[in-house]
Amino acid sequence: MKSFFRVKTVEEARELLLQHEMTKPQREMEKVPLLSAVGRILANPVLAPLDVPTFDRSTVDGYAVRAVDTFAASEEVPLYFPLVGEVLMGEETNLTLAPGQAVAVATGAMLPREADAVVMVEYTELLTEKDLAFDNLPDNQVVQEGLQLKGLQKYVEITRGVAPSENRLRRGEDIQGDQLLLPQGHRLTSTSIGVLAAVGIHEVPVYKKPVLGLIATGDELVSPEKALSGASVRDINSYTIAALAQEAGAEVRFYGIIADDFNKLRQKVAEALEICDYICLSGGSSVGTRDLTEEVLASFPESKVLFHGLHMKPGKPTLAVTIGSVLLFGVPGQPTSAAVVFRLLLSPLLNATLSLQANKPFQWLTARIDRNMASTSGREEYFPVRLEQREGEWWAIPVFGKSGLIRPLAEAEGLARIALVKEGVQTGEWIDVFRL
């Protein structure tokens, strides 16, 4: 594997990675319980097995009526409807509404047959026959055909008419049986989980998560729970990369911090090759006497370099190798470099391996740069920025920090990009920003 620093542009590197993914078979499917499915990718389209709602129901507290019976109602000349029943939430009813009748209903309650609207309780008053002198109704009082109030214990005064279907949710109005609910490749969110629950689906077919193995290299590294001593530093990359991989839909396996020892590192890589789809080695891809990553990966007979080096800053010494169907990445030990490389190359790759629909396009926007920024022609340069709206335009404010610091990236809202062919940008110039 004698291909040291086979340098590619970011776009060329992305294309090589995607070409490798295209050679793999489609990921296997598994069924998972609905409560465990958030963030997973649907392996099959989901069709609605039934209508939602499964019956006509009220969207308000009030009285179910035939809309046509209420058209003449007003505050000046109210209409009076005999109350012939009540339906509570969750209660089934066999009532059939005759002309001029009303049925009390709660929000979400099933409507009686022939009811096509609901008068809100705010426009009604519940009365008894003792509350009215029926023989003294004004001459212009409208009494519905078939309405017989005398002798009834309760009736409803209505002071506002309703239109057909007002305050009524028809059967299947939300979801119709056999309609496509969610397409293959859909990433399940909290709202899509709710939709599936509404139609009674309690487990869903999803793609199995790709497995990403993490190996941190370096004699100087210690895990976060251990105390620092001498010149040791904490392992930031493993935790940053693990979080980014999980956000992209991968299962992460951590193989620990390995000292700069050829045999120990090779043993861990061989162990990870048995079960992982991807392996990320952090800290061992830059030029240096203690760099063992390429030597270790070259020792595997099937190893093939896709690229070693990117025309970008930060992240130039990034390495990508295939061993059989497994993709291995050597990312720089500098935390900002590793995070930028992962976001630009590995996150979209993990999304793509799950499904093309889940591979969301980069969230780029254009913004004016807040100050002059120098760059070197021949490489893409990325730097963290905050975003600010000024008179309807986006402005990118650089977040400065020395090389190797993690804080600037944590404070950033985006990564600004200076193009390959430019030697910097001037204050007020438009620049591409990748939203974090």
Secondary structure, DSSP 8 states (H G I E B T S, - for coil): ---TT--B-HHHHHHHHHHHHHTS----EEEEEGGG-TT-BBSS-EE-SS-BSSS-EESSSEEEE-GGGGTT--SSS-EEEEEEEEE-TT-----B--TT-EEEE-TT-B--BT--EEEEGGGEEEEEGGG--GGG--TT----TT---TT-SEEEEE-S---TTTTEE-TTSSB-TTSEEE-TT-B--HHHHHHHHHTT--EEEEE---EEEEEEE-TTEE-TTS---TT-EE--HHHHHHHHHHHTT-EEEEEEEE-S-HHHHHHHHHHHHTT-SEEEEES--SSSTT--HHHHHHTSTTEEEEEE-BSEES-TT-EEEEETTEEEEEE-SSHHHHHHHIIIIIHHHHHHHH-TTTS----EEEEEESS-EE--TTSEEEEEEEEEEETTEEEEEE----TT-SHHHHH-SEEEEE-TT-SEE-TT-EEEEEE-
